[in-house]
Amino acid sequence: MPLPVPLTTPRLFLEAFGPEHLADLHALNSEPAVMRFLDGVRTIEQSRAELERILAAPASPGCGGWAVRRRADSLFIGRCGIKKAAETGEHELLYAFKSAFWGQGYAVEAAAAVLRHTFSLGVPIVIACALPANTASLAVMQRIGMVWTRRARMYDEDMIVYSARG
Ligand SMILES: CC(C)(COP(=O)(O)OP(=O)(O)OC[C@H]1O[C@@H](n2cnc3c(N)ncnc32)[C@H](O)[C@@H]1OP(=O)(O)O)[C@@H](O)C(=O)NCCC(=O)NCCS
């Protein structure tokens, strides 16, 4: 499988993750506020293992992870990606941004671009899930046009699942 193609939005540049992103990924993974609903902060070994998983050939078309940079200053601000949900095999949208960049619409801008790109590849449906308390994440789903779909057990947690169709 090829690497995910670069994507550009008015304020952001989304590039395929590479080995050079370890420090940025780990900085994101080290923030308690970011990892609050994602099983807590990671060690550097866990971040390295995660990056290796991201860099391994994507398991299927339409899957992949992007590092998100701000076009104005090239700063790494977060990540966005698509993977196959272990529980259902559906394409699942994921995102996390450094807390210094919350509240500026970057997550919505990046997630909307990844969603559009995924549908352009012919993927018919994309889901996203969050814990009920993760209201910021649920708001991103709503703002990019996803709709409440079901509650489901995912990642060993009771999640709210949203979805969108291409
Ligand atoms: C989920 C997460 C990415 C959402 O971040 P966020 O900052 O709330 O989302 P956005 O960056 O899109 O910002 C949305 C806010 O920016 C505002 N905004 C939207 N477009 C904007 C623009 N063009 N310029 C400035 N502000 C804008 C919106 O009004 C919204 O603010 P509101 O709360 O007043 O409605 C963030 O909370 C996060 O990284 N959490 C940790 C990881 C995580 O839980 N991921 C999801 C796992 S399910």
The ligand as an SDF file (V2000), in Angstrom:
LIG
                    3D

 48 50  0  0  0  0  0  0  0  0999 V2000
  -11.0740   16.2250   20.2490 C   0  0  0  0  0  0  0  0  0  0  0  0
  -10.2130   17.4550   20.0210 C   0  0  0  0  0  0  0  0  0  0  0  0
   -9.3180   17.2260   18.8100 C   0  0  0  0  0  0  0  0  0  0  0  0
  -11.1510   18.6360   19.7400 C   0  0  0  0  0  0  0  0  0  0  0  0
  -10.4000   19.8310   19.7530 O   0  0  0  0  0  0  0  0  0  0  0  0
  -11.1470   21.2490   19.6680 P   0  0  0  0  0  0  0  0  0  0  0  0
  -10.1280   22.2710   19.8540 O   0  0  0  0  0  0  0  0  0  0  0  0
  -12.3440   21.2330   20.5470 O   0  0  0  0  0  0  0  0  0  0  0  0
  -11.6870   21.2030   18.1890 O   0  0  0  0  0  0  0  0  0  0  0  0
  -11.3630   22.2830   17.1010 P   0  0  0  0  0  0  0  0  0  0  0  0
   -9.9080   22.5010   17.0300 O   0  0  0  0  0  0  0  0  0  0  0  0
  -11.9910   21.8820   15.8360 O   0  0  0  0  0  0  0  0  0  0  0  0
  -12.0170   23.5690   17.6870 O   0  0  0  0  0  0  0  0  0  0  0  0
  -13.4100   23.6940   17.8050 C   0  0  0  0  0  0  0  0  0  0  0  0
  -13.6090   25.0480   18.3450 C   0  0  0  0  0  0  0  0  0  0  0  0
  -12.9450   26.0170   17.5190 O   0  0  0  0  0  0  0  0  0  0  0  0
  -13.8810   27.0010   17.0770 C   0  0  0  0  0  0  0  0  0  0  0  0
  -13.6040   27.2410   15.6520 N   0  0  0  0  0  0  0  0  0  0  0  0
  -14.1240   26.5700   14.6110 C   0  0  0  0  0  0  0  0  0  0  0  0
  -13.6090   27.0400   13.4530 N   0  0  0  0  0  0  0  0  0  0  0  0
  -12.7520   28.0360   13.7920 C   0  0  0  0  0  0  0  0  0  0  0  0
  -11.9300   28.9030   13.0300 C   0  0  0  0  0  0  0  0  0  0  0  0
  -11.8960   28.8200   11.6840 N   0  0  0  0  0  0  0  0  0  0  0  0
  -11.1640   29.7910   13.6800 N   0  0  0  0  0  0  0  0  0  0  0  0
  -11.2010   29.8530   15.0360 C   0  0  0  0  0  0  0  0  0  0  0  0
  -11.9650   29.0500   15.7980 N   0  0  0  0  0  0  0  0  0  0  0  0
  -12.7390   28.1500   15.1780 C   0  0  0  0  0  0  0  0  0  0  0  0
  -15.2360   26.4150   17.2550 C   0  0  0  0  0  0  0  0  0  0  0  0
  -16.1390   27.4460   17.5730 O   0  0  0  0  0  0  0  0  0  0  0  0
  -15.0380   25.4580   18.3810 C   0  0  0  0  0  0  0  0  0  0  0  0
  -15.1620   26.1480   19.6040 O   0  0  0  0  0  0  0  0  0  0  0  0
  -16.4050   25.9630   20.5680 P   0  0  0  0  0  0  0  0  0  0  0  0
  -15.9810   24.9640   21.6080 O   0  0  0  0  0  0  0  0  0  0  0  0
  -16.5970   27.3120   21.1280 O   0  0  0  0  0  0  0  0  0  0  0  0
  -17.5520   25.5000   19.7560 O   0  0  0  0  0  0  0  0  0  0  0  0
   -9.3310   17.7640   21.2400 C   0  0  0  0  0  0  0  0  0  0  0  0
  -10.1540   17.9860   22.3460 O   0  0  0  0  0  0  0  0  0  0  0  0
   -8.3470   16.6540   21.5420 C   0  0  0  0  0  0  0  0  0  0  0  0
   -7.2960   16.5310   20.9240 O   0  0  0  0  0  0  0  0  0  0  0  0
   -8.7040   15.8300   22.5510 N   0  0  0  0  0  0  0  0  0  0  0  0
   -7.8160   14.7820   22.9890 C   0  0  0  0  0  0  0  0  0  0  0  0
   -7.7700   13.5970   22.0330 C   0  0  0  0  0  0  0  0  0  0  0  0
   -9.1290   12.9770   21.8490 C   0  0  0  0  0  0  0  0  0  0  0  0
   -9.8660   12.8030   22.8100 O   0  0  0  0  0  0  0  0  0  0  0  0
   -9.4160   12.6230   20.5850 N   0  0  0  0  0  0  0  0  0  0  0  0
  -10.6730   12.0400   20.2360 C   0  0  0  0  0  0  0  0  0  0  0  0
  -10.7040   10.6020   20.5800 C   0  0  0  0  0  0  0  0  0  0  0  0
  -12.3480    9.9500   20.3740 S   0  0  0  0  0  0  0  0  0  0  0  0
  1  2  1  0
  2  3  1  0
  2  4  1  0
  2 36  1  0
  4  5  1  0
  5  6  1  0
  6  7  2  0
  6  8  1  0
  6  9  1  0
  9 10  1  0
 10 11  2  0
 10 12  1  0
 10 13  1  0
 13 14  1  0
 14 15  1  0
 15 16  1  0
 15 30  1  0
 16 17  1  0
 17 18  1  0
 17 28  1  0
 18 19  1  0
 18 27  1  0
 19 20  2  0
 20 21  1  0
 21 22  1  0
 21 27  2  0
 22 23  1  0
 22 24  2  0
 24 25  1  0
 25 26  2  0
 26 27  1  0
 28 29  1  0
 28 30  1  0
 30 31  1  0
 31 32  1  0
 32 33  2  0
 32 34  1  0
 32 35  1  0
 36 37  1  0
 36 38  1  0
 38 39  2  0
 38 40  1  0
 40 41  1  0
 41 42  1  0
 42 43  1  0
 43 44  2  0
 43 45  1  0
 45 46  1  0
 46 47  1  0
 47 48  1  0
M  END
$$$$
